[in-house]
């Protein structure tokens, strides 16, 4: 019995250490892939996209007009809001038959 246990421990623990080492390496490589290599690939994509955007012609005048119109819409005068009727008030008479 004791001899079998000794043989088991002789073969089991080295295998366990090898398995744990392999698992740690796999998790380490996965971490490196997720946090380092993906960042590099996304930075390459952004550099490529920057080159494409710079080469395309932008209509800056149209862009400025749009921004100006949006700012005008944001700056609604308070007086114009007072001219609207209150949808919750009723000024007519109710007739019950």
C-alpha positions, 0 to 999 in steps of 0.5 A: 500500500505504501509502495503504491502511494509512493509510486503514485506521488512520484508520477502525479506531482511532476505531471501536476506541476507540468499541467499547472505550468502549461495552464499558466502559460496559456493564460499568460499568452491569452492576456498578452494577446488581449491586452497588447497585440489587439492594441497594436492592431487597432493602432495600425487600423487607426493610422490607416484610417487617418491616412484615408480621411486626410486624403479625402476632401472634406467640405469644411464650409458645409460642416461650419454651416451645420454647426452654426445651425445646430447652435442656433437651434440650441439658443431658442429665446425664452419669449418664443416659448411663452407664445405656446399654449399650455396643452393642459389648460382648457379654456372652453366650457364643458356641457353635460347633457 
